[in-house]
Amino acid sequence: MNRISDYNVLSTNIIRWLNDQIDSTGSECFVVGVSGGIDSAVSSTLAARTGKTVYAVGMPIHQDENQKLLSEAHLDWLDTNFTNVIPLRFDLTSVFNQLCVDLREYGSDHHALANTRSRLRMTTLYQISGKCHGLVVGTGNKVEDYGVGFFTKYGDGGVDIAPIADLYKTEVWELGKFFGVDQRIIEASPTDGLWDDGRTDEDQLGVSYTDLELAMETGTGPGVEVLERFNTMNQHKMQPIPTFKL
């Protein structure tokens, strides 16, 4: 579902918007997690192209070796191509393991543990952001953030700015190609990387991003039922926190 005719114009506009965000908040840098997926690759590249200082952070937790390799490759690519990027690497596996031990019987739910990985990464990014007076850059695309709510509440959903959240996944892929992102990242099956069994996003959602994009744009196709079900189920992520009013 590609709505974009000129990726040079698009990137210029997003980069200008990012610079406006950092200037208007008085922040000094961007902080972005790098997972090895296309969304974080494009988001971190956009931040790097602003010329502002960027802390690009790899945070593996029991990570699949191929995902870790792609994350490392993109961190190296950023470091080689942008003098304003500071690559950081923190293996959070031991932190995660200790939390599971300390929680004891409350640390056995697999879905909750998957979300805990994402929340540990969010905490790490905000620790760096606090120290360096930065803005945490979101990496969610339009389908994930506003269609199916496919993100962790207070995990990868906990960000300051969202530069690609109005782009469909297919548009993010095209922007990645325009930037010259590693072809292996572009071709990799999308995954949140939070599960030990290596399940992909499509495994979890039951349809492709293309199907979900068609459903969002036209209300037709095989993604409609999945879009409606996940959108309803995940409204608590996308709406303001319910608040009692006097």
C-alpha positions as a Python dict, from the first residue, in 0.01 Angstrom:
ca = {
    (1, 'M'): (0, 0, 0),
    (2, 'N'): (251, 258, -124),
    (3, 'R'): (117, 615, -116),
    (4, 'I'): (457, 784, -163),
    (5, 'S'): (596, 899, -496),
    (6, 'D'): (921, 1068, -388),
    (7, 'Y'): (1126, 922, -103),
    (8, 'N'): (1379, 1203, -120),
    (9, 'V'): (1105, 1456, -42),
    (10, 'L'): (965, 1231, 229),
    (11, 'S'): (1301, 1186, 401),
    (12, 'T'): (1372, 1559, 381),
    (13, 'N'): (1037, 1636, 544),
    (14, 'I'): (1082, 1383, 825),
    (15, 'I'): (1437, 1502, 894),
    (16, 'R'): (1316, 1862, 912),
    (17, 'W'): (1040, 1751, 1151),
    (18, 'L'): (1293, 1567, 1370),
    (19, 'N'): (1511, 1877, 1388),
    (20, 'D'): (1207, 2086, 1481),
    (21, 'Q'): (1126, 1839, 1760),
    (22, 'I'): (1473, 1849, 1912),
    (23, 'D'): (1502, 2226, 1880),
    (24, 'S'): (1159, 2299, 2027),
    (25, 'T'): (1219, 2078, 2332),
    (26, 'G'): (1572, 2200, 2403),
    (27, 'S'): (1698, 1843, 2385),
    (28, 'E'): (2057, 1762, 2293),
    (29, 'C'): (2038, 1428, 2114),
    (30, 'F'): (1825, 1140, 1989),
    (31, 'V'): (1826, 795, 2150),
    (32, 'V'): (1701, 500, 1944),
    (33, 'G'): (1705, 124, 1990),
    (34, 'V'): (1842, -85, 1704),
    (35, 'S'): (1690, -432, 1687),
    (36, 'G'): (1805, -551, 1345),
    (37, 'G'): (1463, -490, 1188),
    (38, 'I'): (1370, -248, 912),
    (39, 'D'): (1169, -10, 1132),
    (40, 'S'): (1452, 61, 1375),
    (41, 'A'): (1701, 74, 1088),
    (42, 'V'): (1502, 344, 909),
    (43, 'S'): (1419, 538, 1226),
    (44, 'S'): (1782, 544, 1337),
    (45, 'T'): (1897, 645, 988),
    (46, 'L'): (1649, 933, 978),
    (47, 'A'): (1776, 1051, 1317),
    (48, 'A'): (2135, 1022, 1198),
    (49, 'R'): (2066, 1228, 887),
    (50, 'T'): (1957, 1524, 1102),
    (51, 'G'): (2321, 1584, 1192),
    (52, 'K'): (2232, 1590, 1562),
    (53, 'T'): (2400, 1352, 1808),
    (54, 'V'): (2238, 1010, 1800),
    (55, 'Y'): (2285, 729, 2051),
    (56, 'A'): (2201, 408, 1860),
    (57, 'V'): (2158, 125, 2110),
    (58, 'G'): (2169, -251, 2063),
    (59, 'M'): (2004, -436, 2353),
    (60, 'P'): (1993, -814, 2299),
    (61, 'I'): (1807, -1036, 2545),
    (62, 'H'): (1846, -1406, 2462),
    (63, 'Q'): (1853, -1282, 2104),
    (64, 'D'): (1839, -1502, 1798),
    (65, 'E'): (2188, -1496, 1650),
    (66, 'N'): (2070, -1373, 1311),
    (67, 'Q'): (1875, -1086, 1468),
    (68, 'K'): (2180, -995, 1674),
    (69, 'L'): (2398, -1008, 1362),
    (70, 'L'): (2164, -770, 1177),
    (71, 'S'): (2155, -531, 1472),
    (72, 'E'): (2535, -531, 1489),
    (73, 'A'): (2559, -480, 1112),
    (74, 'H'): (2333, -176, 1123),
    (75, 'L'): (2516, -26, 1421),
    (76, 'D'): (2843, -68, 1231),
    (77, 'W'): (2687, 85, 918),
    (78, 'L'): (2567, 388, 1113),
    (79, 'D'): (2907, 426, 1278),
    (80, 'T'): (3082, 412, 941),
    (81, 'N'): (2851, 652, 759),
    (82, 'F'): (2764, 911, 1026),
    (83, 'T'): (3016, 1087, 1249),
    (84, 'N'): (2732, 1210, 1474),
    (85, 'V'): (2622, 856, 1571),
    (86, 'I'): (2744, 697, 1894),
    (87, 'P'): (2676, 322, 1884),
    (88, 'L'): (2615, 156, 2221),
    (89, 'R'): (2571, -211, 2304),
    (90, 'F'): (2420, -347, 2624),
    (91, 'D'): (2344, -716, 2659),
    (92, 'L'): (2046, -719, 2896),
    (93, 'T'): (2019, -1098, 2919),
    (94, 'S'): (2159, -1119, 3271),
    (95, 'V'): (1928, -838, 3389),
    (96, 'F'): (1629, -1021, 3244),
    (97, 'N'): (1737, -1353, 3395),
    (98, 'Q'): (1778, -1201, 3740),
    (99, 'L'): (1435, -1039, 3721),
    (100, 'C'): (1282, -1378, 3640),
    (101, 'V'): (1457, -1529, 3943),
    (102, 'D'): (1351, -1247, 4175),
    (103, 'L'): (988, -1261, 4060),
    (104, 'R'): (980, -1637, 4122),
    (105, 'E'): (626, -1767, 4063),
    (106, 'Y'): (525, -1438, 3900),
    (107, 'G'): (796, -1473, 3638),
    (108, 'S'): (663, -1772, 3444),
    (109, 'D'): (401, -1625, 3208),
    (110, 'H'): (555, -1634, 2859),
    (111, 'H'): (356, -1345, 2713),
    (112, 'A'): (430, -1122, 3012),
    (113, 'L'): (799, -1214, 2989),
    (114, 'A'): (806, -1119, 2621),
    (115, 'N'): (668, -777, 2712),
    (116, 'T'): (917, -750, 2999),
    (117, 'R'): (1202, -773, 2749),
    (118, 'S'): (1060, -474, 2563),
    (119, 'R'): (1013, -279, 2887),
    (120, 'L'): (1372, -342, 2995),
    (121, 'R'): (1486, -196, 2665),
    (122, 'M'): (1261, 107, 2713),
    (123, 'T'): (1408, 160, 3059),
    (124, 'T'): (1759, 142, 2915),
    (125, 'L'): (1681, 398, 2645),
    (126, 'Y'): (1533, 640, 2897),
    (127, 'Q'): (1832, 598, 3127),
    (128, 'I'): (2057, 705, 2841),
    (129, 'S'): (1813, 979, 2744),
    (130, 'G'): (1807, 1113, 3099),
    (131, 'K'): (2184, 1119, 3122),
    (132, 'C'): (2233, 1278, 2780),
    (133, 'H'): (1925, 1504, 2769),
    (134, 'G'): (1780, 1327, 2468),
    (135, 'L'): (1456, 1231, 2297),
    (136, 'V'): (1371, 862, 2266),
    (137, 'V'): (1280, 789, 1905),
    (138, 'G'): (992, 552, 1833),
    (139, 'T'): (1028, 280, 1571),
    (140, 'G'): (663, 179, 1520),
    (141, 'N'): (496, 199, 1180),
    (142, 'K'): (133, 289, 1101),
    (143, 'V'): (-5, -66, 1105),
    (144, 'E'): (154, -143, 1441),
    (145, 'D'): (88, 186, 1618),
    (146, 'Y'): (-260, 275, 1487),
    (147, 'G'): (-397, -35, 1320),
    (148, 'V'): (-348, -345, 1532),
    (149, 'G'): (-171, -203, 1838),
    (150, 'F'): (117, -445, 1785),
    (151, 'F'): (357, -305, 2042),
    (152, 'T'): (429, -339, 2412),
    (153, 'K'): (253, -91, 2638),
    (154, 'Y'): (527, 103, 2820),
    (155, 'G'): (783, -94, 2618),
    (156, 'D'): (852, -7, 2255),
    (157, 'G'): (534, 201, 2282),
    (158, 'G'): (707, 423, 2540),
    (159, 'V'): (875, 692, 2328),
    (160, 'D'): (898, 1069, 2291),
    (161, 'I'): (858, 1106, 1915),
    (162, 'A'): (736, 879, 1634),
    (163, 'P'): (893, 963, 1296),
    (164, 'I'): (760, 667, 1094),
    (165, 'A'): (423, 606, 1263),
    (166, 'D'): (233, 747, 963),
    (167, 'L'): (416, 518, 720),
    (168, 'Y'): (296, 172, 627),
    (169, 'K'): (545, -113, 658),
    (170, 'T'): (581, -136, 280),
    (171, 'E'): (668, 234, 273),
    (172, 'V'): (926, 186, 548),
    (173, 'W'): (1085, -90, 341),
    (174, 'E'): (1103, 142, 39),
    (175, 'L'): (1255, 420, 247),
    (176, 'G'): (1513, 171, 375),
    (177, 'K'): (1605, 84, 17),
    (178, 'F'): (1637, 456, -61),
    (179, 'F'): (1880, 498, 231),
    (180, 'G'): (2085, 195, 133),
    (181, 'V'): (2002, -6, 446),
    (182, 'D'): (2162, -351, 454),
    (183, 'Q'): (1973, -575, 210),
    (184, 'R'): (1960, -853, 469),
    (185, 'I'): (1755, -625, 696),
    (186, 'I'): (1520, -534, 412),
    (187, 'E'): (1467, -900, 323),
    (188, 'A'): (1438, -1035, 680),
    (189, 'S'): (1096, -1152, 797),
    (190, 'P'): (959, -890, 1038),
    (191, 'T'): (971, -1000, 1401),
    (192, 'D'): (952, -829, 1738),
    (193, 'G'): (1235, -1055, 1859),
    (194, 'L'): (1072, -1111, 2197),
    (195, 'W'): (1017, -1487, 2175),
    (196, 'D'): (1266, -1773, 2209),
    (197, 'D'): (1091, -1976, 1937),
    (198, 'G'): (1171, -1722, 1667),
    (199, 'R'): (809, -1650, 1574),
    (200, 'T'): (761, -1374, 1318),
    (201, 'D'): (511, -1088, 1321),
    (202, 'E'): (302, -1271, 1061),
    (203, 'D'): (300, -1581, 1282),
    (204, 'Q'): (157, -1372, 1564),
    (205, 'L'): (-89, -1165, 1360),
    (206, 'G'): (-205, -1435, 1119),
    (207, 'V'): (-183, -1217, 807),
    (208, 'S'): (81, -1016, 624),
    (209, 'Y'): (148, -645, 663),
    (210, 'T'): (31, -600, 304),
    (211, 'D'): (-307, -754, 393),
    (212, 'L'): (-337, -529, 699),
    (213, 'E'): (-246, -220, 498),
    (214, 'L'): (-515, -304, 241),
    (215, 'A'): (-766, -348, 523),
    (216, 'M'): (-674, -12, 677),
    (217, 'E'): (-693, 173, 347),
    (218, 'T'): (-996, 11, 184),
    (219, 'G'): (-1173, -201, 446),
    (220, 'T'): (-1137, -504, 221),
    (221, 'G'): (-929, -818, 190),
    (222, 'P'): (-813, -1100, 416),
    (223, 'G'): (-676, -865, 680),
    (224, 'V'): (-1008, -705, 777),
    (225, 'E'): (-1109, -955, 1046),
    (226, 'V'): (-761, -956, 1201),
    (227, 'L'): (-741, -576, 1193),
    (228, 'E'): (-1077, -540, 1366),
    (229, 'R'): (-999, -805, 1627),
    (230, 'F'): (-656, -672, 1721),
    (231, 'N'): (-768, -308, 1706),
    (232, 'T'): (-1052, -380, 1949),
    (233, 'M'): (-836, -590, 2179),
    (234, 'N'): (-555, -333, 2191),
    (235, 'Q'): (-753, -11, 2231),
    (236, 'H'): (-614, 15, 2585),
    (237, 'K'): (-273, 82, 2428),
    (238, 'M'): (-394, 342, 2182),
    (239, 'Q'): (-634, 542, 2399),
    (240, 'P'): (-561, 773, 2696),
    (241, 'I'): (-552, 604, 3035),
    (242, 'P'): (-906, 581, 3180),
    (243, 'T'): (-929, 845, 3452),
    (244, 'F'): (-1197, 897, 3715),
    (245, 'K'): (-1332, 1252, 3695),
    (246, 'L'): (-1468, 1448, 3992),
}
